[in-house]
Amino acid sequence: MQFLCKEYQDGNPRVRGLVTDTRIHLVPSLNPDGYELAHEAGSELGNWALGHWTEEGFDLFENFPDLASALWAAEERRLVPHQFPNHHIPIPEHYLSEDAAVAVETRAVMAWMDKNPFVLGANLQGGEKLVSFPFDTARPSPPTPAAAPRPLDYEDEHPELQETPDHAVFRWLAISYASAHLTMTETFRGGCHAQDVTDAMGIVQGAKWHPRAGSMNDFSYLHTNCLELSIYLGCDKFPHESELQQEWENNKESLLTFMEQVCSGTWPRPPHLSHTVPLIPFLAQVHRGIKGVVTDQQGDPIANATIVVGGINHNVRTASGGDYWRILNPGEYRVSARAEGYNPSIKTCHVLYDIGATQCNFVLSRSNWKRIREIMAMNGNRPIRRVVPGRPMTPRERLRLRMRL
C-alpha cells in the first residue's frame, strides 16, 4: 500500500497506469485474532499452527461452502447446465442460517464478493513457498462396479484430481507470479516440510498438494466471476523485522506482474465500470482475455447476462452496468451473450498476445418468448385453442377469450 501510494505520487508511469485503470482492494488481515496470537509469540516461540484459527476456532480458508462437490454431484446426474448452473452457484440456504457454523469473517468476505465484481484475486499465506490454484477439493472416484475385481490396494475413498475448465488460465496466472518471484522457483532446496511438490515450477494445483473442501479459492471461482489463487510467501510465517525488506523485494515484482495480468488502459468507460482485483488480498481489470458491454437495442446495459465461451464449461455474468471481463489465454473463441427475455448473440473474439484485452460488445434484441410464457401462464400452461374463422364460438370459448384479452 505504501509502495503504490508513494510511486503514484512520484509519477511512476507503471504504478500510475495500474492505479488509474484498476480498482484494487487490499485486506491487511483476514484473521486479526490469529495475527494477534502469532505476534505475541513471535517467530521462535510459535509453530506453524499458531494463529491459524480464529478465536472461535474457525479455519477461515476452509470455512466456505463446498460448491465443487455440489457441482460434481449435479454433473453425475446430468443436471448441468440446464437445471444446475456451472457458474454463480448459489450458497446453500442452510449455510446462511444464523446457527450455521460459519465465522463472522467468512460471512463478511462472502458479502464483499457478492457486492464487488471481482475478476482476479489472491490470498497471501505462509508456511510454504509456492502458488496454489483450484480446484482445492479432490473429486471422489466413481464407484467401482460390483462385478469388477478390486485391486489389492483399493481404497473406498480414493480421490482423483479434477481440473477446472480454466485450468490453463490458472496455470498461467500462477506461473506469472512464481516466475517473477526472486526465489520461488528455486525448488532444488526442496519444500519447507517435505520434497518439492511443484515439479520445479513453484506452482501446484491445490487438490494435488493439500486436498480440502470448502476453500476460499473454489468458492470464489464457482460463486463469482473471480479467479483466485493462494500465494504462500515462505516457510517462516512470522519473519523478523530485519528480514521484511528482503521479503518485500522477493515479492514486489510478482505482485505488480500479477495485478497487471488484468490491467489495461485501452478501453474508455465510466468510472463505475472499472473493475476489481482483491488481495486478501487482491483484484483487477483484464489485460489478457476479452471484455465488453452487453446492451439492448436502445443502448441500455443488461445486468446478469451470461457470457459463454465455447470449449470452456464455465460462464461469467455481466455486472450491474452490463460490463463483463473474461480472462483467457491467446486464441480464437466463439463467444455468446444470453439474457432472460432476449435473443442470444454470438460472435468470434480473438485474444492476441499484444498488451490489452480484446473488446467484444454485444447488442441483444428482445425476444417474444417472455410474452408467450406470460400468455401460457394465464391459460394455465395449456395449449391455446386456435379460433377458426367463420365458426361460431361457444359461450365458454367467448368467455375465455374475453378473459385473455
Residue pairs with C-beta under 8 A, 6 or more apart in sequence:
1 26
1 28
3 15
3 252
4 15
4 18
4 19
4 24
7 14
7 15
7 16
8 15
8 16
8 19
14 256
15 256
17 263
17 265
18 24
18 256
18 259
18 260
18 263
20 265
21 263
21 264
21 265
21 274
21 285
22 259
22 262
22 263
22 274
22 275
22 276
22 277
22 284
22 285
23 116
23 274
23 275
23 276
23 277
23 283
23 284
23 285
24 259
24 276
24 277
24 278
24 279
24 282
24 283
24 284
25 116
25 118
25 276
25 277
25 278
25 279
25 281
25 282
25 283
26 278
26 279
26 281
26 282
27 278
27 279
27 280
27 281
29 35
30 60
30 105
30 109
30 123
30 280
31 51
31 53
31 54
31 60
31 105
33 53
33 54
33 55
34 50
34 51
34 52
34 53
34 54
35 51
36 51
37 50
37 51
38 46
38 50
38 51
38 237
38 238
39 238
41 50
41 51
42 238
43 236
43 237
43 238
43 239
43 240
46 237
46 238
48 127
48 237
51 237
52 59
53 59
54 60
54 103
54 105
56 103
58 101
58 102
58 103
58 105
58 106
60 103
60 105
60 106
60 109
60 216
61 123
61 125
61 215
61 216
61 230
62 212
62 213
62 214
62 215
63 102
63 103
63 106
63 214
64 106
64 110
64 214
64 215
64 216
64 218
64 219
65 91
65 92
65 95
65 214
65 219
65 223
66 137
66 213
66 214
66 218
67 89
67 218
67 219
67 222
67 223
68 135
68 137
68 139
68 162
68 213
68 218
68 222
69 137
69 139
69 213
70 84
70 89
70 92
71 80
71 84
71 86
71 89
71 222
72 139
72 162
74 80
74 83
74 84
76 142
80 86
81 313
81 315
85 315
86 165
86 313
86 314
86 315
87 222
87 225
87 306
87 314
87 315
87 316
87 317
88 222
88 223
88 224
88 317
89 222
89 223
90 223
91 110
91 223
94 100
95 102
109 216
109 280
110 219
110 223
112 278
113 220
113 223
113 224
113 226
114 224
116 276
116 278
116 283
117 224
117 225
117 275
117 276
117 319
117 320
117 323
117 325
118 220
118 224
118 225
118 226
118 275
118 276
118 277
118 278
118 283
119 225
119 226
119 227
119 262
119 275
119 276
119 277
119 283
119 284
119 285
119 286
119 325
119 327
120 173
120 226
120 227
120 228
120 258
120 259
120 261
120 262
120 277
120 282
120 283
120 284
120 327
121 220
121 226
121 227
121 228
121 229
121 277
121 278
121 279
121 280
121 281
121 282
121 283
122 177
122 228
122 229
122 230
122 231
122 258
122 279
122 280
122 281
122 282
123 216
123 217
123 228
123 229
123 230
123 231
123 279
123 280
123 281
124 231
124 233
124 279
124 280
124 281
125 230
125 231
125 232
125 233
126 232
126 233
126 234
126 235
126 236
126 237
126 238
127 192
127 193
127 232
127 235
127 237
128 191
128 192
128 193
128 232
128 234
128 235
129 183
129 184
129 191
129 192
129 202
129 232
129 233
129 234
129 235
130 178
130 184
130 191
130 197
130 198
130 202
130 203
130 204
130 209
130 232
131 174
131 177
131 178
131 184
131 202
131 203
131 204
131 229
131 230
131 231
131 232
132 174
132 203
132 204
132 205
132 206
132 209
132 210
132 217
132 229
132 230
132 231
132 232
133 170
133 171
133 173
133 174
133 203
133 204
133 205
133 206
133 217
133 229
133 230
134 164
134 170
134 205
134 206
134 215
134 217
134 218
134 221
134 228
135 162
135 163
135 164
135 205
135 206
135 207
135 218
136 206
136 207
136 210
136 211
136 212
136 213
136 215
136 217
136 218
137 162
137 207
137 211
137 212
137 213
137 214
137 215
137 218
138 159
138 160
138 161
138 162
138 207
138 211
139 159
139 160
139 161
139 162
139 207
140 157
140 158
140 159
140 160
141 158
141 159
141 160
144 150
144 154
159 207
159 211
161 205
161 207
161 208
162 207
163 205
164 170
164 221
164 314
165 312
165 313
165 314
166 221
166 227
166 312
166 314
166 327
167 205
168 329
169 227
169 327
169 328
169 329
170 205
170 227
170 229
171 203
172 261
172 288
172 329
173 227
173 229
173 258
173 261
173 327
174 202
174 203
174 229
175 201
175 202
175 203
176 254
176 257
176 258
176 261
177 184
177 229
177 231
177 254
177 255
177 257
177 258
178 184
178 185
178 198
178 201
178 202
178 203
178 254
179 185
179 202
180 253
180 254
180 257
180 258
181 202
181 250
181 251
181 253
181 254
182 249
182 250
182 253
183 250
184 202
184 250
184 254
185 200
185 201
185 202
187 196
187 198
187 200
187 201
187 202
188 196
188 200
190 196
191 197
192 234
192 235
197 204
197 208
197 209
198 204
206 212
206 215
206 217
206 230
216 228
216 230
216 280
217 228
217 229
217 230
220 226
220 227
220 228
221 227
221 228
221 314
225 316
225 317
225 324
225 325
226 278
226 283
227 327
233 247
233 250
233 251
234 247
234 250
236 243
239 247
255 279
259 277
259 282
259 284
260 284
260 287
261 284
261 287
261 288
261 327
262 275
262 277
262 283
262 284
262 285
262 286
262 287
262 288
262 325
262 327
263 284
263 285
263 287
264 285
264 286
264 287
264 291
264 355
264 356
264 357
266 356
266 357
267 291
267 356
267 357
267 359
269 293
269 323
270 321
272 321
273 293
273 319
273 321
273 323
274 285
275 283
275 284
275 285
275 286
275 319
275 323
275 325
276 283
276 284
276 285
277 283
277 284
277 285
285 291
285 325
286 325
286 326
286 327
286 357
287 355
287 356
287 357
288 327
288 328
288 329
288 330
288 351
288 357
289 325
289 326
289 327
289 328
289 351
289 357
289 358
290 325
290 326
290 328
290 333
290 335
290 349
290 351
290 357
290 358
290 359
290 360
291 323
291 324
291 325
291 326
291 357
291 358
291 359
291 360
292 323
292 324
292 359
292 360
292 361
292 362
293 301
293 318
293 321
293 322
293 323
293 324
293 361
293 362
294 301
294 302
294 305
294 307
294 318
294 322
294 323
294 324
294 337
294 339
294 361
294 362
294 363
294 364
295 301
295 302
295 322
295 361
295 362
295 363
295 364
296 302
296 342
296 363
296 364
296 365
296 366
297 363
297 364
297 365
297 366
300 322
301 318
301 320
301 321
301 322
301 323
302 318
302 322
302 339
302 342
302 364
303 318
303 319
303 320
303 321
303 322
304 317
304 318
304 339
305 317
305 318
305 322
305 324
305 337
305 338
305 339
305 342
305 362
305 364
306 315
306 316
306 317
306 337
306 338
306 339
307 315
307 316
307 317
307 318
307 324
307 326
307 335
307 336
307 337
308 315
308 335
308 336
308 337
308 338
309 315
309 326
309 328
309 333
309 334
309 335
310 333
310 334
310 335
310 336
311 333
311 334
312 328
316 324
316 325
316 326
317 324
318 324
318 337
325 357
326 335
328 351
329 351
330 351
330 352
330 353
331 350
331 351
332 348
332 349
332 350
332 351
333 348
333 349
333 350
333 351
334 346
334 347
334 348
335 346
335 347
335 348
335 349
335 360
336 344
336 345
336 346
336 347
337 344
337 345
337 362
337 364
338 344
339 364
340 370
341 366
341 367
341 369
341 370
342 364
342 365
342 366
342 367
343 364
343 365
343 366
343 367
344 364
345 362
345 363
345 364
347 360
347 362
349 358
349 360
350 358
351 357
351 358
352 358
375 384
375 404
376 382
376 384
378 403
378 404
379 404
384 404
385 397
387 393
387 397
387 401
393 401
